[in-house]
Amino acid sequence: MSLFYGIEMKPAEKKLPAASAQIVRKTAELAKVIDRCEKIVIVKAMEEALALKEYYETQNLFEELHPLLSPAHFQPTGRFQDYGFQSVSQRHYLFEDTVLSFRINRGTDQEISMFLFQLDEHLIGTDQEDDGSNYFVDREEKELIQKYASAYNVIITARS
């Protein structure tokens, strides 16, 4: 799972095509844009994100800077749209400050199955890695998820 930075721009007011082209050129000069989604430009390095933020502020375009998680093999649920987005390159990004990722470390097959059944309505998505699955839920539901795990004798570990 990788950490990226999304720089969200305000909806553009009517700008002349030359002005829009200048913004695109300057963005390319300041950062290596790896992806985008509507009004969000995605970069890998915080330094690039801060440079874009500073430039967009001078153009009255800056809206917000988002730390983003991008799980490699993410399978979203119906709740995903409230916690992230899919980019133009079809990658999934999650707003890092809104989600909690965890793994199941121990439990019998039946205990894990019952825990996952209970978890289903809270699940934002899963990410399958070679060494196991990461589960994503709302960060605000951490205590609830821990209580579910305890009730089913399942050991979980939050991932950072």
Disulfide bonds with the S-S distance in Angstrom:
none
